[in-house]
Amino acid sequence: VQLQASGGGSVQPGGSLSLSCAASGRILNVNHMGWYRQAPGKQRELVATVRSDEGTNYADSVKGRFTISRDNAKNTVFLQMTGLKSEDTAVYYCKVDAYVIGAGWSTFWGQGTLVTVSS
């Protein structure tokens, strides 16, 4: 299974960015999909997750500003980020729990995409 993330970049405070992450491979089913981030010198932290039933969970720091969604037909998870702040600067990683044919359930991580918020 491979996760291909895209959409990172640089933006000014108050701006918006969208991230996407597509999972490919011998996937039979996908459960939780999510986004995590790691800022320089800090531990990786949860940003948002979305379950297979579309239920969502957000870190308090991004509630009301970020929206996570998924396209089950394409095994893709999205993160719409608005009202970006300098403290949102980090490498963003997607995470997918998938059932792989011949291997069962496993957790997979994307390669990370850099989001920089700066004036």
Summary of the structure (lengths in Angstrom):
residues: 119
radius of gyration: 14.0
end to end distance: 37.4
largest distance: 48.7
contacts: 368
relative contact order: 0.33
helix: 8%
strand: 60%
